[in-house]
Amino acid sequence: KRVLILGTGNSATSQMAAGLLRHDAGEYFEVESADTRPETVHPESIAVLREIGIDLRGHRSKHIDEVSGLQFDFIITVDNNARESCPMFFGHGQKLHGDFEDPAAFGASEEQRLDLFRRVRDDLRSYLREFALIVNSAEPGIDE
């Protein structure tokens, strides 16, 4: 199944979601992430996924035009702004929405930011595991 994950800046939440889904259920899904305003992958996104053994180094944000000609089975928006601007030209894929905080927008101490990134990472992982379970009708062999 092909999955597109859309986020507002494609630097934090959507990148973490794509990395998590590829890592945890990549044998079941081909995963892309994109946005209309791609940004550099947020360093804290890289850091908190590295904590759980997922390497986002080398990932880059994609402009939505890079995936506009592709067909997707599922389009997952990870924030309200992305849902509102979710393009209708991605075929007939099922559209799903999870409203996650944007940890990149949180201006506080480094430790507070990391805590928020960790919380969003864990929330995303729970959401995506549920998604994988429902789609595949079986636990996809995800490691804790």
Secondary structure as UniProt FT lines:
FT   STRAND          2..6
FT   HELIX           13..25
FT   TURN            26..28
FT   STRAND          30..35
FT   HELIX           43..50
FT   TURN            51..53
FT   TURN            57..58
FT   HELIX           64..66
FT   TURN            67..69
FT   STRAND          74..77
FT   HELIX           80..84
FT   TURN            88..89
FT   TURN            91..92
FT   STRAND          94..97
FT   HELIX           103..105
FT   HELIX           110..136
//
